[in-house]
Amino acid sequence: MAINKKQTSNQISSLAAKTLGNKSASQTAKSLAASALAQTGSTKQTGTKLEGRASTVLQSQKYSSNTKKLAGSVLSQSNKKR
């Protein structure tokens, strides 16, 4: 398996933490935020299931720009061979 050396930026980590603390944030946003935080300072990669969810978020108009930022970060840390 190819190793992805990308890590979550401080800006996205901060957004992810705020999202997790926001009671009105959607479950999708919180899932993406949790993944982004888990990948902060590590070489962990996004799993297949969350890759699909992130892709859906980026293609949809119903999600906020912050949710799309999280989705983009999570997707950029996926396995490039998939």
C-alpha angles and dihedrals in degrees: 000000000000115000117232110213096190118115134194112269123236090250093055092042089055092048090048092052091049091048093053090051093048110098092200096052115114122251089246092055091048092050091051091045092051091050092048091051092047089055094051110116094358141086094237114140131218115261124238095254094053091044088061093048092048091050091051091050092052092050095047128083094207096077126084124248090251092054089049091051089054091046092051092050093048093046092049088058095055127112105281093210093064 
